[in-house]
Amino acid sequence: MTSRGKVWIARDFLKCSGCRLCEIVCSLHHEGRIWPEASRVRVFMLIPGVEYPHLCAQCHDHPCMDACPTGAISVNDETGAINVNRDMCTGCASCVDACPGRIPHLHPTLNYALICDLCGGDPECAKICSEGGWNALRIVPHTDDPLELYAYRLYARKPEDATKGLVAQLYGEAGEEML
């Protein structure tokens, strides 16, 4: 694993092909097997042809961490990523409710919150997306610039809301009929 320091995963939703390799490589990295339900990144297709990769935006104010009643959620000082302590997490889903994008979800069998931990600073999902040539997910250095901190939070959106914007970009006025 190559530690890049504090990084972030930038997204270009219009480039997402829906291949779901990001889900596969994430579950292989974290679970040791192909198990998209346990992936920290999920690709939603609420309207045919409009795929939306959904993963932690690494918000600068960490509402998920503040909402956790057990202190199971922390920020990694080296990578800046959100970490979940499996042993401390009770699966109460307070983090899900606090997240503006409802991005965290519970592990399908072990009842703890799944949140992107940036693979220790070397995100596998972004690497596979770049290797495939899609570049919908890209690794970029994290910054503390106030404008960029706000930009990170723009990615913390519910799939339903983000899909509406993508449909408008892809199909223009004709997209209204799809919604």
For each residue, the residues with C-beta under 8 A, 3 or more apart:
1: 119 120 121 122
2: 121 122
3: 78 79 120 121 122
4: 7 121 122 139 141
5: 78 79 121 141 142
6: 78 79 80 121 141 142
7: 4 79 80 118 121 122 123 139 140 141 142
8: 58 80 118 139 140 141 142 152
9: 55 58 116 118 123 125 126 137 138 139 140
10: 137 138 139 140
11: 16 53 136 137 138 155
12: 15 16 135 136 138
13: 16 51 52 53 136 162 166
14: 166 169 170
15: 12 134 135 136
16: 11 12 13 43 51 52 53 134 136
17: 51 134 136
18: 43 45 51
19: 132 134
20: 23 24 36 43
21: 24 25 128 129 132
22: 25 26 39 41 43 53 125 126 128 129 137
23: 20 26 27 36 39 41 42 43 125
24: 20 21 27 28 34 36 39 128
25: 21 22 28 29 124 125 127 128
26: 22 23 29 30 39 40 41 124 125
27: 23 24 30 31 33 34 35 36 37 38 39
28: 24 25 31 32 33 34 124
29: 25 26 119 124
30: 26 27 38 39 40
31: 27 28 35 38
32: 28
33: 27 28
34: 24 27 28
35: 27 31 38 39 108
36: 20 23 24 27 39 42
37: 27 108
38: 27 30 31 35 107 108 109 114
39: 22 23 24 26 27 30 35 36 42 114
40: 26 30 55 56 114 115 116 117
41: 22 23 26 53 54 55 116 125 137
42: 23 36 39 53 54 55 105
43: 16 18 20 22 23 51 52 53 54
44: 51 52 54 159 163
45: 18 48 49 50 51 52
46: 50 52 159 160 163
47: 50 163 167 178 179
48: 45
49: 45 170
50: 45 46 47 163 166 167 170
51: 13 16 17 18 43 44 45
52: 13 16 43 44 45 46 159 162 163 166
53: 11 13 16 22 41 42 43 125 136 137
54: 41 42 43 44 101 103 159 162
55: 9 40 41 42 103 116 125
56: 40 81 82 103 104 115 116 156
57: 101 103 152 153 154 155 156
58: 8 9 80 81 82 116 118 142 152
59: 62 63 64 100 152 153 156
60: 144 149 152 153
61: 66 153
62: 59 65 66 73 75 82
63: 59 66 67 98 99 100
64: 59 67 68 73 82 95 96 98 99 104 113 115
65: 62 68 73 74 75 82 95
66: 61 62 63 98
67: 63 64 94 95 97 98
68: 64 65 71 72 73 89 94 95
69: 90 92 94
70: 88 89 90 92
71: 68 74 85 88
72: 68 84 85 86 88 89 90 112 113
73: 62 64 65 68 82 83 84 85 89 95 113 115
74: 65 71 82 83 85
75: 62 65 80 81 82 83
76: 79 80 81 82 83 117 118
77: 80
78: 3 5 6 121
79: 3 5 6 7 76 117 118 120 121
80: 6 7 8 58 75 76 77 118 142
81: 56 58 75 76 116 117 118 120 121
82: 56 58 62 64 65 73 74 75 76 115 116 117
83: 73 74 75 76 115 117
84: 72 73 89 112 113 114 115 117
85: 71 72 73 74 88 89
86: 72 89 110 112
87:
88: 70 71 72 85
89: 68 70 72 73 84 85 86 111 112 113
90: 69 70 72 111
91: 106 107 111 112 113
92: 69 70
93: 96 97 104 106 113
94: 67 68 69 97 98
95: 64 65 67 68 73 98 99 104 113 115
96: 64 93 99 102 103 104 105 106 113
97: 67 93 94 102
98: 63 64 66 67 94 95
99: 63 64 95 96 102 103 104 156
100: 59 63 153 156 157
101: 54 57 155 156 157 158
102: 96 97 99 158
103: 54 55 56 57 96 99 115 116 156
104: 56 64 93 95 96 99 113 114 115
105: 42 96 113 114
106: 91 93 96 111 112 113 114
107: 38 91 110 111 112 113 114
108: 35 37 38
109: 38
110: 86 107
111: 89 90 91 106 107
112: 72 84 86 89 91 106 107
113: 64 72 73 84 89 91 93 95 96 104 105 106 107
114: 38 39 40 84 104 105 106 107
115: 40 56 64 73 82 83 84 95 103 104
116: 9 40 41 55 56 58 81 82 103 123
117: 40 76 79 81 82 83 84 120
118: 7 8 9 58 76 79 80 81 121 122 123
119: 1 29 122 123 124 125
120: 1 3 79 81 117
121: 1 2 3 4 5 6 7 78 79 81 118
122: 1 2 3 4 7 118 119 127 139
123: 7 9 116 118 119 126 127 137 139
124: 25 26 28 29 119 127 128
125: 9 22 23 25 26 41 53 55 119 128 129 137
126: 9 22 123 129 130 137 138 139
127: 25 122 123 124 130 131 139
128: 21 22 24 25 124 125 131 132
129: 21 22 125 126 132 134 135 136 137 138
130: 126 127 133 134 135 137 138 139
131: 127 128
132: 19 21 128 129
133: 130
134: 15 16 17 19 129 130 137
135: 12 15 129 130 138
136: 11 12 13 15 16 17 53 129
137: 9 10 11 22 41 53 123 125 126 129 130 134
138: 9 10 11 12 126 129 130 135
139: 4 7 8 9 10 122 123 126 127 130
140: 7 8 9 10
141: 4 5 6 7 8
142: 5 6 7 8 58 80
143: 148 149
144: 60 148 149
145: 148 149
146: 149 150
147: 150 151
148: 143 144 145 151 152
149: 60 143 144 145 146 152 153
150: 146 147 153 154
151: 147 148 154 155
152: 8 57 58 59 60 148 149 155 156
153: 57 59 60 61 100 149 150 156
154: 57 150 151 157
155: 11 57 101 151 152
156: 56 57 59 99 100 101 103 152 153
157: 100 101 154 161 162
158: 101 102 161 162
159: 44 46 52 54 162 163
160: 46 163 164
161: 157 158 164 165
162: 13 52 54 157 158 159 165 166
163: 44 46 47 50 52 159 160 166 167
164: 160 161 167 168 179
165: 161 162 168 169
166: 13 14 50 52 162 163 169 170
167: 47 50 163 164 170 171 175 178 179
168: 164 165 171 172 175 176
169: 14 165 166
170: 14 49 50 166 167 175
171: 167 168 174 175 178
172: 168 175
173: 176
174: 171 177 178
175: 167 168 170 171 172 178 179
176: 168 173 179
177: 174
178: 47 167 171 174 175
179: 47 164 167 175 176
